[in-house]
């Protein structure tokens, strides 16, 4: 008879690992986007025009 509890736990653990990987990738991409947006903002808008 198959050990359904063992199979279930293995699937849950794999799903949690996959989610952690995806969340970490999303955070990294957000950090890249924000840092590049900040550098573009400095390039596009001189200091005296930012408050407009």
URJO-V669024 format. One record per pair of residues at least 6 apart in sequence whose C-alpha atoms are under 8 Angstrom apart, sorted by the first residue. I is the first residue (numbers start at 0). J is the second residue. Records with the same first field share a line. If there is no record, write none. Layout:
I: J  J
This chain:
none
